[in-house]
Amino acid sequence: MTAARKIRPAESLPIDAPGRRRLPILLRHAWYGLNQAFRRRIAHLGITPDQFTVMRTLLEAGGITQSKLTEQMSSDPNTVASLLERMEKSGLLERQPHERDHRAHRLDLKAEGKRKYQKAREIAIALQTEALSVLPEDEREHFLGHLALVADACRVAADKAPKRGR
């Protein structure tokens, strides 16, 4: 399959008809390909795509709590806790007592984390530019806007779904 496959007009077939494009598989293919490409391109830095996401989120939020980070990353608390522990051990971030909530810790990047983030950021920008280059330049923001709407709808659907054991 090529990146420049032809887009067919909307079909009147049911959403689950054989041969019809399906949102879950398209999102999975896009995410998997992007994640693997990024993982390989930043491997020399000794960080993972998830660690990059933590670094970016911490820098953009100006140091936040672990629970806020978990929410912003759309992840689960155990995964984030394990990720942060590894990052702390590798000298990328530090946990300080939170100034207002004594039960929480404030997360901040250390100098090494900021250095690796800057290098990985350049790679991320180049990869995103490469991936979006299959779309006409004047349609890229429109596509990202629609993708954000789909992501929000998926988050709402997840929030509405009953949690296990309830």
PyMOL commands that place a pseudoatom at each C-alpha (Angstrom):
pseudoatom trace, name=CA, resn=MET, resi=1, chain=A, elem=C, hetatm=0, pos=[0.000, 0.000, 0.000]
pseudoatom trace, name=CA, resn=THR, resi=2, chain=A, elem=C, hetatm=0, pos=[1.278, 3.423, -0.844]
pseudoatom trace, name=CA, resn=ALA, resi=3, chain=A, elem=C, hetatm=0, pos=[0.896, 6.670, 1.052]
pseudoatom trace, name=CA, resn=ALA, resi=4, chain=A, elem=C, hetatm=0, pos=[-0.656, 8.276, -2.016]
pseudoatom trace, name=CA, resn=ARG, resi=5, chain=A, elem=C, hetatm=0, pos=[-3.636, 5.916, -2.312]
pseudoatom trace, name=CA, resn=LYS, resi=6, chain=A, elem=C, hetatm=0, pos=[-6.682, 7.352, -4.022]
pseudoatom trace, name=CA, resn=ILE, resi=7, chain=A, elem=C, hetatm=0, pos=[-9.489, 8.604, -1.808]
pseudoatom trace, name=CA, resn=ARG, resi=8, chain=A, elem=C, hetatm=0, pos=[-12.857, 7.229, -2.935]
pseudoatom trace, name=CA, resn=PRO, resi=9, chain=A, elem=C, hetatm=0, pos=[-16.020, 9.298, -2.599]
pseudoatom trace, name=CA, resn=ALA, resi=10, chain=A, elem=C, hetatm=0, pos=[-18.279, 8.589, 0.360]
pseudoatom trace, name=CA, resn=GLU, resi=11, chain=A, elem=C, hetatm=0, pos=[-20.101, 5.327, -0.120]
pseudoatom trace, name=CA, resn=SER, resi=12, chain=A, elem=C, hetatm=0, pos=[-23.651, 4.429, 0.795]
pseudoatom trace, name=CA, resn=LEU, resi=13, chain=A, elem=C, hetatm=0, pos=[-22.499, 1.052, 2.122]
pseudoatom trace, name=CA, resn=PRO, resi=14, chain=A, elem=C, hetatm=0, pos=[-22.984, 0.213, 5.803]
pseudoatom trace, name=CA, resn=ILE, resi=15, chain=A, elem=C, hetatm=0, pos=[-20.094, 1.311, 8.015]
pseudoatom trace, name=CA, resn=ASP, resi=16, chain=A, elem=C, hetatm=0, pos=[-19.036, -2.326, 8.563]
pseudoatom trace, name=CA, resn=ALA, resi=17, chain=A, elem=C, hetatm=0, pos=[-19.334, -3.498, 4.938]
pseudoatom trace, name=CA, resn=PRO, resi=18, chain=A, elem=C, hetatm=0, pos=[-16.377, -5.514, 3.591]
pseudoatom trace, name=CA, resn=GLY, resi=19, chain=A, elem=C, hetatm=0, pos=[-13.879, -3.266, 1.835]
pseudoatom trace, name=CA, resn=ARG, resi=20, chain=A, elem=C, hetatm=0, pos=[-15.076, -0.127, 3.612]
pseudoatom trace, name=CA, resn=ARG, resi=21, chain=A, elem=C, hetatm=0, pos=[-12.499, 1.966, 5.475]
pseudoatom trace, name=CA, resn=ARG, resi=22, chain=A, elem=C, hetatm=0, pos=[-12.711, 1.454, 9.230]
pseudoatom trace, name=CA, resn=LEU, resi=23, chain=A, elem=C, hetatm=0, pos=[-11.735, 4.072, 11.785]
pseudoatom trace, name=CA, resn=PRO, resi=24, chain=A, elem=C, hetatm=0, pos=[-10.135, 1.740, 14.362]
pseudoatom trace, name=CA, resn=ILE, resi=25, chain=A, elem=C, hetatm=0, pos=[-7.802, 0.014, 11.923]
pseudoatom trace, name=CA, resn=LEU, resi=26, chain=A, elem=C, hetatm=0, pos=[-6.858, 3.260, 10.174]
pseudoatom trace, name=CA, resn=LEU, resi=27, chain=A, elem=C, hetatm=0, pos=[-6.052, 4.931, 13.502]
pseudoatom trace, name=CA, resn=ARG, resi=28, chain=A, elem=C, hetatm=0, pos=[-4.075, 1.872, 14.598]
pseudoatom trace, name=CA, resn=HIS, resi=29, chain=A, elem=C, hetatm=0, pos=[-2.058, 1.757, 11.364]
pseudoatom trace, name=CA, resn=ALA, resi=30, chain=A, elem=C, hetatm=0, pos=[-1.349, 5.486, 11.525]
pseudoatom trace, name=CA, resn=TRP, resi=31, chain=A, elem=C, hetatm=0, pos=[-0.372, 5.399, 15.196]
pseudoatom trace, name=CA, resn=TYR, resi=32, chain=A, elem=C, hetatm=0, pos=[1.738, 2.258, 14.886]
pseudoatom trace, name=CA, resn=GLY, resi=33, chain=A, elem=C, hetatm=0, pos=[3.637, 3.539, 11.851]
pseudoatom trace, name=CA, resn=LEU, resi=34, chain=A, elem=C, hetatm=0, pos=[4.246, 6.960, 13.371]
pseudoatom trace, name=CA, resn=ASN, resi=35, chain=A, elem=C, hetatm=0, pos=[5.267, 5.512, 16.734]
pseudoatom trace, name=CA, resn=GLN, resi=36, chain=A, elem=C, hetatm=0, pos=[7.674, 2.985, 15.201]
pseudoatom trace, name=CA, resn=ALA, resi=37, chain=A, elem=C, hetatm=0, pos=[9.269, 5.574, 12.923]
pseudoatom trace, name=CA, resn=PHE, resi=38, chain=A, elem=C, hetatm=0, pos=[9.747, 7.949, 15.857]
pseudoatom trace, name=CA, resn=ARG, resi=39, chain=A, elem=C, hetatm=0, pos=[11.018, 5.187, 18.162]
pseudoatom trace, name=CA, resn=ARG, resi=40, chain=A, elem=C, hetatm=0, pos=[13.684, 4.235, 15.614]
pseudoatom trace, name=CA, resn=ARG, resi=41, chain=A, elem=C, hetatm=0, pos=[14.690, 7.831, 14.920]
pseudoatom trace, name=CA, resn=ILE, resi=42, chain=A, elem=C, hetatm=0, pos=[15.178, 8.705, 18.604]
pseudoatom trace, name=CA, resn=ALA, resi=43, chain=A, elem=C, hetatm=0, pos=[16.700, 5.396, 19.755]
pseudoatom trace, name=CA, resn=HIS, resi=44, chain=A, elem=C, hetatm=0, pos=[20.188, 6.937, 19.765]
pseudoatom trace, name=CA, resn=LEU, resi=45, chain=A, elem=C, hetatm=0, pos=[18.996, 9.409, 22.419]
pseudoatom trace, name=CA, resn=GLY, resi=46, chain=A, elem=C, hetatm=0, pos=[18.098, 6.583, 24.808]
pseudoatom trace, name=CA, resn=ILE, resi=47, chain=A, elem=C, hetatm=0, pos=[14.466, 7.663, 25.172]
pseudoatom trace, name=CA, resn=THR, resi=48, chain=A, elem=C, hetatm=0, pos=[11.118, 6.311, 23.999]
pseudoatom trace, name=CA, resn=PRO, resi=49, chain=A, elem=C, hetatm=0, pos=[8.161, 8.056, 22.345]
pseudoatom trace, name=CA, resn=ASP, resi=50, chain=A, elem=C, hetatm=0, pos=[6.251, 7.865, 25.646]
pseudoatom trace, name=CA, resn=GLN, resi=51, chain=A, elem=C, hetatm=0, pos=[9.147, 9.522, 27.466]
pseudoatom trace, name=CA, resn=PHE, resi=52, chain=A, elem=C, hetatm=0, pos=[9.183, 12.246, 24.818]
pseudoatom trace, name=CA, resn=THR, resi=53, chain=A, elem=C, hetatm=0, pos=[5.458, 12.795, 25.418]
pseudoatom trace, name=CA, resn=VAL, resi=54, chain=A, elem=C, hetatm=0, pos=[6.104, 13.136, 29.161]
pseudoatom trace, name=CA, resn=MET, resi=55, chain=A, elem=C, hetatm=0, pos=[8.891, 15.652, 28.501]
pseudoatom trace, name=CA, resn=ARG, resi=56, chain=A, elem=C, hetatm=0, pos=[6.796, 17.706, 26.099]
pseudoatom trace, name=CA, resn=THR, resi=57, chain=A, elem=C, hetatm=0, pos=[3.811, 17.697, 28.437]
pseudoatom trace, name=CA, resn=LEU, resi=58, chain=A, elem=C, hetatm=0, pos=[5.909, 18.754, 31.429]
pseudoatom trace, name=CA, resn=LEU, resi=59, chain=A, elem=C, hetatm=0, pos=[7.557, 21.581, 29.508]
pseudoatom trace, name=CA, resn=GLU, resi=60, chain=A, elem=C, hetatm=0, pos=[4.284, 22.843, 28.065]
pseudoatom trace, name=CA, resn=ALA, resi=61, chain=A, elem=C, hetatm=0, pos=[2.474, 22.638, 31.422]
pseudoatom trace, name=CA, resn=GLY, resi=62, chain=A, elem=C, hetatm=0, pos=[5.311, 24.145, 33.451]
pseudoatom trace, name=CA, resn=GLY, resi=63, chain=A, elem=C, hetatm=0, pos=[5.683, 21.291, 35.931]
pseudoatom trace, name=CA, resn=ILE, resi=64, chain=A, elem=C, hetatm=0, pos=[2.545, 19.417, 36.954]
pseudoatom trace, name=CA, resn=THR, resi=65, chain=A, elem=C, hetatm=0, pos=[1.442, 16.606, 39.237]
pseudoatom trace, name=CA, resn=GLN, resi=66, chain=A, elem=C, hetatm=0, pos=[1.511, 12.956, 38.266]
pseudoatom trace, name=CA, resn=SER, resi=67, chain=A, elem=C, hetatm=0, pos=[-2.290, 12.755, 38.194]
pseudoatom trace, name=CA, resn=LYS, resi=68, chain=A, elem=C, hetatm=0, pos=[-2.528, 15.772, 35.870]
pseudoatom trace, name=CA, resn=LEU, resi=69, chain=A, elem=C, hetatm=0, pos=[0.155, 14.254, 33.614]
pseudoatom trace, name=CA, resn=THR, resi=70, chain=A, elem=C, hetatm=0, pos=[-1.782, 10.970, 33.501]
pseudoatom trace, name=CA, resn=GLU, resi=71, chain=A, elem=C, hetatm=0, pos=[-4.910, 12.845, 32.450]
pseudoatom trace, name=CA, resn=GLN, resi=72, chain=A, elem=C, hetatm=0, pos=[-3.143, 14.927, 29.792]
pseudoatom trace, name=CA, resn=MET, resi=73, chain=A, elem=C, hetatm=0, pos=[-1.439, 11.854, 28.313]
pseudoatom trace, name=CA, resn=SER, resi=74, chain=A, elem=C, hetatm=0, pos=[-4.725, 9.880, 28.216]
pseudoatom trace, name=CA, resn=SER, resi=75, chain=A, elem=C, hetatm=0, pos=[-2.983, 7.031, 29.995]
pseudoatom trace, name=CA, resn=ASP, resi=76, chain=A, elem=C, hetatm=0, pos=[-3.543, 4.961, 33.097]
pseudoatom trace, name=CA, resn=PRO, resi=77, chain=A, elem=C, hetatm=0, pos=[-1.915, 5.768, 36.455]
pseudoatom trace, name=CA, resn=ASN, resi=78, chain=A, elem=C, hetatm=0, pos=[0.133, 2.556, 36.710]
pseudoatom trace, name=CA, resn=THR, resi=79, chain=A, elem=C, hetatm=0, pos=[1.692, 3.010, 33.276]
pseudoatom trace, name=CA, resn=VAL, resi=80, chain=A, elem=C, hetatm=0, pos=[2.603, 6.625, 34.014]
pseudoatom trace, name=CA, resn=ALA, resi=81, chain=A, elem=C, hetatm=0, pos=[3.998, 5.747, 37.461]
pseudoatom trace, name=CA, resn=SER, resi=82, chain=A, elem=C, hetatm=0, pos=[6.292, 3.108, 35.948]
pseudoatom trace, name=CA, resn=LEU, resi=83, chain=A, elem=C, hetatm=0, pos=[7.350, 5.455, 33.151]
pseudoatom trace, name=CA, resn=LEU, resi=84, chain=A, elem=C, hetatm=0, pos=[8.160, 8.262, 35.605]
pseudoatom trace, name=CA, resn=GLU, resi=85, chain=A, elem=C, hetatm=0, pos=[10.143, 5.931, 37.838]
pseudoatom trace, name=CA, resn=ARG, resi=86, chain=A, elem=C, hetatm=0, pos=[12.359, 4.901, 34.902]
pseudoatom trace, name=CA, resn=MET, resi=87, chain=A, elem=C, hetatm=0, pos=[12.777, 8.522, 33.811]
pseudoatom trace, name=CA, resn=GLU, resi=88, chain=A, elem=C, hetatm=0, pos=[13.695, 9.606, 37.328]
pseudoatom trace, name=CA, resn=LYS, resi=89, chain=A, elem=C, hetatm=0, pos=[16.285, 6.802, 37.610]
pseudoatom trace, name=CA, resn=SER, resi=90, chain=A, elem=C, hetatm=0, pos=[17.835, 7.882, 34.284]
pseudoatom trace, name=CA, resn=GLY, resi=91, chain=A, elem=C, hetatm=0, pos=[18.162, 11.476, 35.454]
pseudoatom trace, name=CA, resn=LEU, resi=92, chain=A, elem=C, hetatm=0, pos=[15.596, 12.961, 33.068]
pseudoatom trace, name=CA, resn=LEU, resi=93, chain=A, elem=C, hetatm=0, pos=[13.156, 14.323, 35.637]
pseudoatom trace, name=CA, resn=GLU, resi=94, chain=A, elem=C, hetatm=0, pos=[12.712, 14.964, 39.321]
pseudoatom trace, name=CA, resn=ARG, resi=95, chain=A, elem=C, hetatm=0, pos=[9.792, 14.887, 41.725]
pseudoatom trace, name=CA, resn=GLN, resi=96, chain=A, elem=C, hetatm=0, pos=[9.517, 17.691, 44.266]
pseudoatom trace, name=CA, resn=PRO, resi=97, chain=A, elem=C, hetatm=0, pos=[6.889, 18.144, 46.965]
pseudoatom trace, name=CA, resn=HIS, resi=98, chain=A, elem=C, hetatm=0, pos=[3.965, 20.056, 45.476]
pseudoatom trace, name=CA, resn=GLU, resi=99, chain=A, elem=C, hetatm=0, pos=[3.671, 23.600, 46.815]
pseudoatom trace, name=CA, resn=ARG, resi=100, chain=A, elem=C, hetatm=0, pos=[-0.108, 23.388, 47.478]
pseudoatom trace, name=CA, resn=ASP, resi=101, chain=A, elem=C, hetatm=0, pos=[-0.983, 19.676, 47.674]
pseudoatom trace, name=CA, resn=HIS, resi=102, chain=A, elem=C, hetatm=0, pos=[1.198, 17.892, 50.214]
pseudoatom trace, name=CA, resn=ARG, resi=103, chain=A, elem=C, hetatm=0, pos=[0.003, 14.477, 48.995]
pseudoatom trace, name=CA, resn=ALA, resi=104, chain=A, elem=C, hetatm=0, pos=[1.238, 15.158, 45.444]
pseudoatom trace, name=CA, resn=HIS, resi=105, chain=A, elem=C, hetatm=0, pos=[4.585, 15.705, 43.782]
pseudoatom trace, name=CA, resn=ARG, resi=106, chain=A, elem=C, hetatm=0, pos=[5.439, 18.318, 41.211]
pseudoatom trace, name=CA, resn=LEU, resi=107, chain=A, elem=C, hetatm=0, pos=[7.250, 16.867, 38.185]
pseudoatom trace, name=CA, resn=ASP, resi=108, chain=A, elem=C, hetatm=0, pos=[9.987, 18.853, 36.476]
pseudoatom trace, name=CA, resn=LEU, resi=109, chain=A, elem=C, hetatm=0, pos=[12.516, 18.021, 33.795]
pseudoatom trace, name=CA, resn=LYS, resi=110, chain=A, elem=C, hetatm=0, pos=[16.158, 18.088, 34.761]
pseudoatom trace, name=CA, resn=ALA, resi=111, chain=A, elem=C, hetatm=0, pos=[18.792, 19.599, 32.457]
pseudoatom trace, name=CA, resn=GLU, resi=112, chain=A, elem=C, hetatm=0, pos=[19.478, 16.204, 30.827]
pseudoatom trace, name=CA, resn=GLY, resi=113, chain=A, elem=C, hetatm=0, pos=[15.767, 15.733, 30.141]
pseudoatom trace, name=CA, resn=LYS, resi=114, chain=A, elem=C, hetatm=0, pos=[15.531, 19.172, 28.546]
pseudoatom trace, name=CA, resn=ARG, resi=115, chain=A, elem=C, hetatm=0, pos=[18.615, 18.491, 26.400]
pseudoatom trace, name=CA, resn=LYS, resi=116, chain=A, elem=C, hetatm=0, pos=[17.265, 15.173, 25.122]
pseudoatom trace, name=CA, resn=TYR, resi=117, chain=A, elem=C, hetatm=0, pos=[13.832, 16.690, 24.588]
pseudoatom trace, name=CA, resn=GLN, resi=118, chain=A, elem=C, hetatm=0, pos=[15.235, 19.444, 22.346]
pseudoatom trace, name=CA, resn=LYS, resi=119, chain=A, elem=C, hetatm=0, pos=[17.046, 16.906, 20.168]
pseudoatom trace, name=CA, resn=ALA, resi=120, chain=A, elem=C, hetatm=0, pos=[14.010, 14.629, 19.972]
pseudoatom trace, name=CA, resn=ARG, resi=121, chain=A, elem=C, hetatm=0, pos=[11.731, 17.591, 19.249]
pseudoatom trace, name=CA, resn=GLU, resi=122, chain=A, elem=C, hetatm=0, pos=[13.614, 18.389, 16.057]
pseudoatom trace, name=CA, resn=ILE, resi=123, chain=A, elem=C, hetatm=0, pos=[13.198, 14.770, 14.963]
pseudoatom trace, name=CA, resn=ALA, resi=124, chain=A, elem=C, hetatm=0, pos=[9.477, 14.834, 15.884]
pseudoatom trace, name=CA, resn=ILE, resi=125, chain=A, elem=C, hetatm=0, pos=[8.862, 17.976, 13.854]
pseudoatom trace, name=CA, resn=ALA, resi=126, chain=A, elem=C, hetatm=0, pos=[10.639, 16.522, 10.829]
pseudoatom trace, name=CA, resn=LEU, resi=127, chain=A, elem=C, hetatm=0, pos=[8.648, 13.277, 11.105]
pseudoatom trace, name=CA, resn=GLN, resi=128, chain=A, elem=C, hetatm=0, pos=[5.317, 15.079, 11.480]
pseudoatom trace, name=CA, resn=THR, resi=129, chain=A, elem=C, hetatm=0, pos=[6.139, 17.246, 8.468]
pseudoatom trace, name=CA, resn=GLU, resi=130, chain=A, elem=C, hetatm=0, pos=[7.047, 14.123, 6.497]
pseudoatom trace, name=CA, resn=ALA, resi=131, chain=A, elem=C, hetatm=0, pos=[3.853, 12.286, 7.482]
pseudoatom trace, name=CA, resn=LEU, resi=132, chain=A, elem=C, hetatm=0, pos=[1.598, 15.247, 6.697]
pseudoatom trace, name=CA, resn=SER, resi=133, chain=A, elem=C, hetatm=0, pos=[3.330, 15.911, 3.372]
pseudoatom trace, name=CA, resn=VAL, resi=134, chain=A, elem=C, hetatm=0, pos=[0.966, 13.418, 1.704]
pseudoatom trace, name=CA, resn=LEU, resi=135, chain=A, elem=C, hetatm=0, pos=[-1.776, 16.033, 2.151]
pseudoatom trace, name=CA, resn=PRO, resi=136, chain=A, elem=C, hetatm=0, pos=[-1.940, 19.321, 0.274]
pseudoatom trace, name=CA, resn=GLU, resi=137, chain=A, elem=C, hetatm=0, pos=[-0.453, 22.019, 2.509]
pseudoatom trace, name=CA, resn=ASP, resi=138, chain=A, elem=C, hetatm=0, pos=[-3.695, 23.987, 2.671]
pseudoatom trace, name=CA, resn=GLU, resi=139, chain=A, elem=C, hetatm=0, pos=[-5.581, 20.907, 3.986]
pseudoatom trace, name=CA, resn=ARG, resi=140, chain=A, elem=C, hetatm=0, pos=[-3.220, 19.876, 6.813]
pseudoatom trace, name=CA, resn=GLU, resi=141, chain=A, elem=C, hetatm=0, pos=[-4.695, 22.036, 9.583]
pseudoatom trace, name=CA, resn=HIS, resi=142, chain=A, elem=C, hetatm=0, pos=[-8.196, 21.092, 8.454]
pseudoatom trace, name=CA, resn=PHE, resi=143, chain=A, elem=C, hetatm=0, pos=[-7.261, 17.391, 8.708]
pseudoatom trace, name=CA, resn=LEU, resi=144, chain=A, elem=C, hetatm=0, pos=[-5.726, 17.877, 12.172]
pseudoatom trace, name=CA, resn=GLY, resi=145, chain=A, elem=C, hetatm=0, pos=[-8.827, 19.743, 13.301]
pseudoatom trace, name=CA, resn=HIS, resi=146, chain=A, elem=C, hetatm=0, pos=[-11.043, 16.887, 12.166]
pseudoatom trace, name=CA, resn=LEU, resi=147, chain=A, elem=C, hetatm=0, pos=[-8.729, 14.366, 13.808]
pseudoatom trace, name=CA, resn=ALA, resi=148, chain=A, elem=C, hetatm=0, pos=[-8.981, 16.330, 17.077]
pseudoatom trace, name=CA, resn=LEU, resi=149, chain=A, elem=C, hetatm=0, pos=[-12.783, 16.149, 16.841]
pseudoatom trace, name=CA, resn=VAL, resi=150, chain=A, elem=C, hetatm=0, pos=[-12.606, 12.379, 16.342]
pseudoatom trace, name=CA, resn=ALA, resi=151, chain=A, elem=C, hetatm=0, pos=[-10.180, 12.047, 19.272]
pseudoatom trace, name=CA, resn=ASP, resi=152, chain=A, elem=C, hetatm=0, pos=[-12.540, 14.060, 21.482]
pseudoatom trace, name=CA, resn=ALA, resi=153, chain=A, elem=C, hetatm=0, pos=[-15.517, 11.930, 20.426]
pseudoatom trace, name=CA, resn=CYS, resi=154, chain=A, elem=C, hetatm=0, pos=[-13.547, 8.771, 21.243]
pseudoatom trace, name=CA, resn=ARG, resi=155, chain=A, elem=C, hetatm=0, pos=[-12.657, 10.177, 24.683]
pseudoatom trace, name=CA, resn=VAL, resi=156, chain=A, elem=C, hetatm=0, pos=[-16.320, 11.016, 25.363]
pseudoatom trace, name=CA, resn=ALA, resi=157, chain=A, elem=C, hetatm=0, pos=[-17.358, 7.499, 24.295]
pseudoatom trace, name=CA, resn=ALA, resi=158, chain=A, elem=C, hetatm=0, pos=[-14.750, 6.004, 26.651]
pseudoatom trace, name=CA, resn=ASP, resi=159, chain=A, elem=C, hetatm=0, pos=[-15.963, 8.184, 29.522]
pseudoatom trace, name=CA, resn=LYS, resi=160, chain=A, elem=C, hetatm=0, pos=[-19.560, 7.060, 28.912]
pseudoatom trace, name=CA, resn=ALA, resi=161, chain=A, elem=C, hetatm=0, pos=[-18.681, 3.364, 28.778]
pseudoatom trace, name=CA, resn=PRO, resi=162, chain=A, elem=C, hetatm=0, pos=[-19.084, 1.440, 32.036]
pseudoatom trace, name=CA, resn=LYS, resi=163, chain=A, elem=C, hetatm=0, pos=[-15.836, 0.682, 33.804]
pseudoatom trace, name=CA, resn=ARG, resi=164, chain=A, elem=C, hetatm=0, pos=[-14.940, -2.951, 34.517]
pseudoatom trace, name=CA, resn=GLY, resi=165, chain=A, elem=C, hetatm=0, pos=[-16.799, -4.507, 37.394]
pseudoatom trace, name=CA, resn=ARG, resi=166, chain=A, elem=C, hetatm=0, pos=[-19.552, -1.894, 37.463]
for i in range(1, 166): cmd.bond("trace and resi %d" % i, "trace and resi %d" % (i + 1))
show_as sticks, trace
zoom trace
